[in-house]
């Protein structure tokens, strides 16, 4: 037995038990850490979606969401807001990427249909020229071959027209000849009839013989048959009008066919000329003399007298856009802002076509295209910048502020 096991010892030498360790981390501390995180998350969500109460707060105070940042957070993430536009951005504004274009967009002038392997022979316009619809812009090298086809068709038509004149003259001559033959046959028949009557009288008195009477009767019968034959011949030419005669009808149809052939040859001659499909300004030329017309067209043109802007608006923001709302368009290349109004709103939702410089931008965003008509002053400035990319801001709250 050891000393520690002896109950008679006056002093308890047993070691005291160690007190339990105090718990430093408690569950309520977790709530203290979560409160700042929840407050931050709620602030971010509220700033992004901007509930009506927050929107009214910004409208009353004049503050801008994200105004202290380089790019306001109310914008789609792939659009870089120009500084001059960011300073006046309102919560009700709708922003989107835009493209400057002529009214009706850019028209591609291609080679005529059926030009085949023809090359460009001559360019008759220059970039910046204003042309009317139907003006000749260029010529191809198949002109001589097509002009030869026109000459051949003209010669064929002349031959067919001469044949028609010849046919009409022949029918008129045949008609006159048949009439003369009929007159002669009738005269011969009258003479044969008179001879027969005299012969019969002489035979009855016994002066003439029966053989002479039979000969007179035979001549009278032949004369009557000649009259019937010439009457039938004349009837073939007099029963129908001159232009209704079968030979004339055939000749007229041949002339019509020759005229159609000539018209087609002249239309084919148009394949040697490149004409303007619309009235407008030549924007770019893609071909040079001696070159085969490229697939992208020989040149581009557009009606720059009225410039437009095509704006891509995200589908969740289009509900507040209506025709007539004022629009501001800004691009670094312009050096100033352009003004206009919403002209029309597209009827389909499509993929985003105007991509920003951000490589991480969402190119699959669903957008609706809005056309903006620029005012006269802005249109005059923008006519030199077709296809320029810009940022457009649609003031959807202009009508509300005007009523207030």
C-alpha positions in Angstrom: 0.0 0.0 0.0 1.3 3.4 -0.9 0.9 6.5 1.1 -1.8 7.7 -1.1 -3.9 4.6 -0.4 -3.6 4.8 3.4 -6.8 6.2 5.0 -5.1 6.9 8.3 -2.9 9.7 6.9 -4.0 13.1 8.2 -3.4 14.9 4.9 -5.3 14.1 1.7 -2.5 14.0 -0.9 -4.9 13.3 -3.8 -4.4 15.7 -6.7 -7.5 17.9 -7.3 -9.3 17.5 -10.5 -8.7 20.1 -13.2 -11.6 22.5 -13.8 -13.3 22.1 -17.2 -12.0 24.4 -20.0 -14.2 27.4 -20.9 -15.8 27.4 -24.5 -14.4 30.4 -26.3 -16.8 30.2 -29.5 -20.5 30.4 -29.0 -23.4 30.2 -31.5 -24.5 33.7 -30.9 -21.1 34.9 -32.1 -22.1 33.5 -35.6 -25.1 35.8 -35.7 -22.8 38.8 -35.1 -20.6 37.7 -38.1 -23.6 37.1 -40.4 -25.3 40.4 -39.8 -22.7 42.5 -41.8 -22.7 39.9 -44.6 -26.5 40.0 -44.8 -26.6 43.8 -44.8 -24.0 43.9 -47.6 -25.8 41.3 -49.7 -29.2 43.1 -49.2 -27.6 46.4 -50.2 -26.1 45.0 -53.4 -29.4 43.3 -54.3 -31.4 46.4 -53.6 -29.1 48.6 -55.6 -29.1 46.2 -58.6 -32.9 45.6 -58.8 -33.9 49.0 -57.4 -37.3 48.5 -55.9 -39.9 51.3 -56.3 -39.1 52.8 -52.9 -35.4 53.0 -53.7 -36.1 54.5 -57.1 -38.2 57.3 -55.5 -35.4 58.0 -53.1 -33.0 58.4 -55.9 -35.5 60.6 -57.8 -36.0 62.9 -54.8 -32.4 63.2 -53.8 -30.9 63.3 -57.3 -28.3 60.7 -56.4 -27.2 58.1 -58.9 -26.7 54.4 -58.2 -23.0 53.8 -58.6 -22.3 57.4 -59.2 -19.1 57.2 -57.3 -17.8 54.3 -59.4 -16.3 54.4 -62.9 -19.3 52.7 -64.4 -22.8 53.1 -62.8 -24.2 49.7 -61.7 -27.6 50.4 -63.3 -26.0 49.7 -66.7 -25.8 46.2 -68.3 -22.4 44.9 -67.3 -21.0 44.8 -70.8 -21.7 48.5 -71.6 -19.1 51.1 -70.7 -20.9 54.3 -69.9 -19.4 57.5 -71.3 -18.6 59.9 -68.5 -20.7 62.7 -70.0 -23.8 60.4 -70.1 -23.1 58.9 -66.6 -23.3 62.3 -65.0 -26.9 62.8 -66.0 -28.2 59.2 -65.9 -31.5 58.7 -64.2 -32.9 55.6 -62.6 -35.7 55.5 -65.3 -33.3 55.7 -68.2 -32.8 52.6 -70.4 -29.3 52.2 -71.9 -28.2 50.0 -74.8 -25.5 49.6 -77.4 -26.3 51.4 -80.7 -25.2 51.4 -84.3 -25.5 54.5 -86.5 -27.0 53.7 -90.0 -28.9 55.4 -92.8 -32.7 55.1 -93.0 -33.5 51.7 -94.3 -30.0 50.5 -93.4 -27.1 50.0 -95.9 -28.0 48.8 -99.4 -25.6 46.4 -101.0 -25.3 47.0 -104.8 -24.6 43.6 -106.4 -24.0 42.6 -110.0 -27.2 42.1 -112.1 -28.8 38.7 -112.2 -27.4 36.5 -114.9 -24.2 38.5 -115.3 -22.3 35.2 -115.3 -18.5 35.5 -115.6 -18.6 39.2 -116.5 -16.0 41.4 -115.0 -16.2 45.0 -114.0 -15.3 47.2 -116.9 -15.9 50.7 -115.5 -16.8 52.3 -112.2 -18.9 55.5 -112.9 -19.2 56.9 -109.3 -17.0 57.7 -106.3 -17.4 57.4 -102.6 -19.6 60.2 -101.4 -21.5 60.7 -104.6 -25.3 61.2 -104.4 -27.3 59.2 -107.0 -30.9 58.7 -107.8 -32.7 55.4 -108.1 -31.9 53.7 -111.4 -28.7 55.7 -112.2 -25.9 53.7 -113.8 -23.2 53.1 -111.2 -20.9 50.7 -113.1 -20.6 48.7 -116.4 -19.5 45.2 -117.0 -17.4 43.8 -119.9 -20.3 41.8 -121.4 -21.7 44.9 -123.1 -20.5 44.1 -126.7 -21.9 40.5 -126.6 -25.3 41.7 -125.4 -25.4 44.5 -127.9 -24.7 42.0 -130.7 -27.7 39.9 -129.5 -29.9 43.1 -129.6 -28.8 43.8 -133.2 -29.6 40.2 -134.3 -33.0 40.4 -132.7 -33.7 43.7 -134.4 -32.8 42.1 -137.8 -35.0 39.1 -137.1 -37.9 41.4 -136.3 -37.4 43.3 -139.5 -37.5 40.1 -141.6 -40.7 39.0 -139.8 -42.3 42.4 -140.4 -41.4 42.2 -144.1 -42.9 38.7 -144.3 -46.2 40.1 -142.8 -46.4 42.8 -145.3 -45.7 40.3 -148.1 -48.4 38.0 -146.9 -51.0 40.8 -146.7 -50.1 42.0 -150.2 -50.3 38.4 -151.5 -53.8 37.9 -150.0 -55.0 41.2 -151.4 -53.7 40.3 -154.9 -55.2 36.9 -154.7 -58.6 38.4 -153.7 -58.4 40.8 -156.7 -57.4 38.0 -159.0 -60.3 35.8 -157.8 -62.7 38.6 -158.3 -61.5 39.1 -161.9 -61.7 35.4 -162.6 -65.2 35.4 -161.3 -66.2 38.3 -163.5 -64.7 36.5 -166.5 -66.4 33.2 -165.7 -69.7 34.9 -165.3 -69.2 36.6 -168.7 -68.3 33.3 -170.3 -71.3 31.6 -168.7 -73.6 34.3 -170.0 -72.2 34.0 -173.5 -72.5 30.1 -173.3 -76.1 30.4 -172.1 -77.0 32.8 -175.0 -75.3 30.5 -177.5 -77.3 27.5 -176.1 -80.6 29.4 -176.5 -79.8 30.4 -180.1 -78.7 26.8 -180.9 -81.9 25.4 -179.5 -84.0 27.9 -181.6 -82.2 26.9 -184.7 -82.5 23.2 -184.0 -86.2 23.6 -183.5 -86.5 25.1 -187.0 -84.3 22.4 -188.4 -81.4 24.8 -189.3 -78.9 23.4 -186.7 -78.0 19.8 -185.9 -78.4 17.9 -182.7 -74.6 17.7 -182.4 -74.3 21.4 -182.4 -77.0 21.7 -179.7 -75.2 19.2 -177.5 -71.9 21.1 -177.9 -73.6 24.3 -176.9 -75.1 22.6 -173.8 -71.7 21.3 -172.8 -70.1 24.7 -173.1 -72.9 26.3 -171.0 -72.4 23.6 -168.3 -68.6 24.2 -168.2 -69.1 27.9 -167.9 -71.5 27.5 -165.0 -69.0 25.2 -163.2 -66.3 27.8 -163.8 -68.4 30.4 -162.1 -69.0 28.2 -159.1 -65.3 27.4 -158.9 -64.2 31.1 -159.0 -66.9 32.0 -156.5 -65.5 29.5 -154.0 -62.0 30.8 -154.5 -63.2 34.4 -154.0 -65.2 33.4 -150.9 -62.0 32.0 -149.3 -60.5 35.6 -149.3 -63.7 37.5 -148.6 -65.3 35.5 -145.8 -62.7 36.8 -143.3 -61.2 40.2 -142.8 -57.6 40.7 -144.1 -56.0 40.4 -140.6 -58.1 37.3 -139.8 -56.8 35.4 -142.8 -54.8 32.3 -141.6 -51.6 33.3 -143.4 -51.8 36.8 -142.0 -52.4 35.5 -138.5 -49.3 33.2 -138.7 -47.2 36.1 -139.9 -48.5 38.4 -137.1 -47.6 35.8 -134.5 -44.1 35.5 -136.0 -43.7 39.3 -135.7 -44.9 39.2 -132.0 -42.4 36.4 -131.3 -39.6 38.5 -132.9 -40.7 41.5 -130.8 -40.5 39.5 -127.6 -37.1 38.2 -128.6 -35.9 41.8 -129.1 -37.4 42.9 -125.7 -35.6 40.0 -124.0 -32.3 41.0 -125.7 -32.7 44.5 -124.6 -33.4 43.4 -121.1 -30.4 41.2 -121.2 -28.4 44.3 -122.2 -29.3 45.7 -118.8 -27.1 42.9 -117.3 -24.1 44.9 -118.5 -25.0 47.9 -116.3 -25.1 48.1 -112.5 -27.9 50.5 -111.4 -28.7 52.1 -108.1 -31.5 50.2 -106.2 -32.3 53.3 -104.1 -31.6 57.0 -104.0 -28.8 57.8 -101.7 -25.0 58.2 -101.2 -22.2 55.9 -102.2 -20.7 54.7 -98.9 -18.0 52.3 -100.1 -16.8 50.6 -103.3 -15.5 46.9 -103.1 -14.5 46.3 -106.8 -12.1 47.8 -109.3 -12.1 47.6 -113.2 -11.1 44.1 -114.4 -12.2 42.4 -111.2 -15.0 39.9 -111.0 -17.9 41.3 -108.8 -17.2 40.1 -105.2 -19.7 38.2 -103.2 -20.2 41.1 -100.8 -21.4 43.3 -103.6 -19.7 45.9 -105.9 -20.5 48.8 -103.6 -22.6 50.0 -100.6 -25.0 52.9 -100.5 -27.6 54.4 -98.2 -30.0 57.2 -97.7 -27.9 59.4 -95.5 -30.3 62.3 -95.7 -32.0 60.8 -92.7 -29.7 59.0 -90.3 -31.0 56.4 -87.8 -29.7 54.5 -84.9 -30.3 50.8 -84.1 -30.3 50.3 -80.4 -30.3 46.9 -78.7 -32.4 46.9 -75.5 -32.4 44.0 -73.1 -35.7 42.2 -73.1 -36.4 42.9 -69.4 -36.1 46.7 -70.0 -38.1 47.0 -73.2 -41.5 47.3 -71.3 -40.8 51.0 -70.5 -39.7 52.0 -74.0 -42.4 53.6 -76.3 -42.2 55.5 -79.6 -41.5 59.2 -79.3 -39.3 59.0 -76.2 -36.2 61.2 -76.5 -32.9 59.5 -77.0 -29.3 60.6 -76.4 -26.5 58.9 -78.4 -22.8 59.2 -77.4 -19.6 57.9 -79.0 -16.0 59.0 -78.6 -15.6 59.5 -82.3 -18.4 62.0 -82.5 -17.1 64.5 -80.0 -20.6 65.4 -79.1 -23.9 63.8 -78.3 -26.7 63.1 -80.8 -30.3 63.6 -80.2 -33.3 61.8 -81.6 -36.5 60.0 -80.7 -37.7 56.4 -80.7 -39.1 55.7 -84.1 -40.2 52.0 -83.9 -39.7 49.0 -81.7 -38.9 45.5 -83.1 -41.3 42.7 -82.9 -38.9 39.9 -82.3 -36.4 39.0 -79.6 -33.0 38.0 -80.9 -29.4 37.5 -79.9 -27.2 40.4 -79.1 -25.4 41.6 -82.3 -23.4 44.6 -81.0 -20.6 43.3 -78.8 -18.5 45.5 -76.6 -14.8 45.3 -76.2 -15.1 43.3 -73.1 -14.1 39.7 -73.9 -16.2 38.4 -71.0 -19.4 40.1 -72.3 -22.5 37.9 -72.6 -23.0 37.6 -76.4 -26.1 35.4 -75.9 -28.1 38.1 -74.3 -31.7 38.4 -75.6 -32.4 41.9 -77.0 -35.0 43.7 -78.9 -33.9 46.2 -81.6 -35.2 49.7 -81.3 -34.9 52.2 -84.2 -34.2 55.8 -83.3 -34.7 58.7 -85.8 -32.1 61.4 -85.3 -33.1 65.0 -85.6 -31.9 67.2 -88.5 -28.8 68.6 -86.8 -27.7 65.2 -85.4 -28.4 63.5 -88.8 -26.1 66.0 -90.5 -23.3 65.1 -88.1 -23.9 61.4 -88.2 -24.0 61.0 -92.0 -20.3 60.5 -92.1 -20.3 57.7 -89.5 -22.3 54.8 -90.9 -22.0 51.6 -88.7 -20.4 53.6 -85.9 -21.0 51.9 -82.5 -22.2 54.1 -79.7 -24.2 54.1 -76.5 -27.8 55.2 -76.5 -29.8 56.4 -73.5 -33.6 56.4 -73.8 -35.3 58.8 -71.4 -38.4 56.7 -70.5 -39.5 59.2 -67.8 -39.7 62.3 -69.9 -43.4 62.1 -70.3 -43.9 61.6 -66.6 -41.8 64.6 -65.7 -43.5 66.7 -68.3 -46.9 66.0 -66.8 -45.6 66.9 -63.3 
